[in-house]
C-alpha cells in the first residue's frame, strides 16, 4: 500500500526554538495532507489541512502563526512548531488520502519533546 | 465536543474469543466510518471501513456493524489473536467536509491474552 514517511521520528528541543517536521508521500502524489497531534492516552486531534499550492486550513483553536504549514510539492508537507514550549510536547502525525477518498495513510509520527 | 466517542478505554480478551469494540457518534452528517489500529510510537493503520448506506462490512476476521438509528458502530474481531493487541481508533468523515478529513474517537486499548 501507499507509504507516508515522517522525519524526524523523535526530536528534543529547548524552549523558544523552532522545530520542522517533514511529511512525505513516497509513492503517490498528495495535493492534500493532514496534520494531527496526539496527547498521551488521548485521541488524534486534527490540527490543520495542508493544501499544495495554497494556504493551510487550520482547525479551531490551533494557532496558525505557531504551527506553520508549508505544502511545497505534491509529495511534501512540513509543519514547523515555532517558539516551542513544553506544552507543545506531543506526538505529531501526518496523513494523506489514499485511493478511496475517505481512507488516510498515516506517517509513523514524530515525538516532540520541548525542555 | 467529542463527536466520536469510544467509551471503553480498554478491553481484555482471551485468544480465540471474540473482541467487540464499540463507538458512538453524535454528528448526523457523518456518512463514512473507519477503524484504525495503532501501535505505540507508530502511525495508525487502516483496518476496515463502512459507508452509511450499509449496516455491515466484513473483511476476514474483522467485521464492522453500523446502526444509524442508534448512531453506533462496532468492530468485531473473531477469532482474536495476541497480535491484535493494540489501540483501536474509530473515525468518521462527514458529508461536505474536506476530502478525507477525519474525526477520531479516544481509542480503546485491546489486549488479547494467549
Interface residues (C-beta under 8 A of the other chain):
Chain A: X4 X6 X9 X32 X34 X36 X41 X42 X43 X44 X45 X46 X49 X57 X91 X93 X95 X97 X98 X100 X101 X102 X103 X104 X105 X106 X107 X108 X109 X111
Chain B: X2 X4 X9 X32 X34 X36 X41 X42 X43 X44 X45 X46 X49 X89 X93 X98 X99 X100 X101 X102 X103 X104 X105 X106 X107
